[in-house]
Structure formats: structure tokens, C-alpha cells
Amino acid sequence: FRCYAASMEARHPSVRRSRWLNLALLKRCRTRDAMARLILDSLTPFARVVRVHDSGDYFSQEYFDAWLAVAEARPDTVLYAYTKALPY
């Protein structure tokens, strides 16, 4: 059994490549601020509602905190996410 996200990655290899590239870029960041900057640089300034993940989850406290910094930097953008990462 594959979840929806894994099914899309199997059906469309470019989806898998882009998701794993994004993860690699985030993990190369050394600080919360560097992660937040990467995320902010990736978001269009016209986005009004953003679902943080369509698959995956927060992988560290620092990554979660980076999203908090993004939310503070973009007060007019609604950010929402589903998570199983309750400790964060």
C-alpha cells in the first residue's frame, strides 16, 4: 500500500525529484533563519493561503521554527499544515 504522496511520486518522477531536492536544500541550511529565508524566497509575494505540506511533515524543531518565522514575516498570508509531529 502506498499513500497518495508516494503514488504521485511513482507516477510522476519529477514530483519525487522536486520534493527530495527541497528537503536536501532545507537540510543544508545551518540555521532557522537560513531555512526561513529559503522558504520566503520560494513563496510568491501574491500567495494569500499556503498549505505548508502536501506530503511529509516537520522534520525538526528548527524547521518548525523556520515556518513560524515565515508566518511572522508574512502576516497577510494564511499558512496552515497538518502534522503528526506533536513534539514540535
C-alpha positions in Angstrom: 0.0 0.0 0.0 1.3 3.5 -0.9 0.0 6.7 0.4 -1.3 9.3 -2.0 2.0 11.3 -2.0 4.1 8.1 -2.7 1.7 7.2 -5.5 2.2 10.6 -7.1 6.0 10.3 -6.8 5.8 6.9 -8.5 3.5 8.2 -11.3 5.4 11.4 -11.8 9.2 11.2 -11.3 9.6 15.0 -11.4 7.4 15.2 -8.3 9.7 13.0 -6.4 12.8 14.8 -7.6 11.5 18.2 -6.6 10.3 17.1 -3.2 13.7 15.5 -2.4 15.6 18.4 -3.7 13.6 20.8 -1.5 14.3 18.6 1.5 18.0 18.5 0.7 18.2 22.3 0.3 16.4 22.8 3.7 18.7 20.3 5.4 21.8 22.1 4.1 20.7 25.3 5.8 22.6 25.8 9.0 20.2 27.9 10.9 16.5 28.6 11.4 16.9 32.0 9.7 18.6 30.4 6.7 15.6 27.9 6.3 13.1 30.8 6.7 14.9 32.8 4.0 14.9 29.8 1.6 11.2 29.3 2.2 10.4 33.0 1.8 12.4 33.3 -1.4 10.4 30.3 -2.7 7.0 31.8 -2.0 5.3 34.2 -4.4 4.5 37.5 -2.7 1.0 37.1 -4.1 0.2 33.9 -2.1 -2.7 34.5 0.3 -3.3 30.9 1.5 -0.5 28.3 1.7 -0.7 24.7 2.7 2.8 24.1 4.2 3.0 20.4 3.2 1.0 18.4 0.7 3.1 15.4 1.9 5.7 15.0 4.6 5.9 16.7 7.9 8.1 18.9 10.1 11.4 17.1 10.4 13.0 19.1 13.3 12.2 21.8 15.8 14.4 24.2 13.8 12.4 23.6 10.7 9.1 24.2 12.5 10.6 27.4 14.0 11.6 28.5 10.5 7.9 28.2 9.4 7.0 30.3 12.5 9.4 32.9 11.3 7.9 32.8 7.8 4.4 33.3 9.3 5.7 36.3 11.2 7.3 37.7 8.0 4.1 37.2 6.0 1.3 38.4 8.3 -1.2 38.7 5.4 -0.6 35.1 4.3 -2.6 32.3 5.9 -0.3 29.3 6.5 -1.8 26.0 7.5 -0.4 22.5 8.0 -1.5 19.1 9.2 1.0 17.3 11.3 1.8 14.3 13.4 4.9 16.0 14.8 3.2 16.8 18.1 6.5 17.5 20.0 7.1 20.5 17.8 
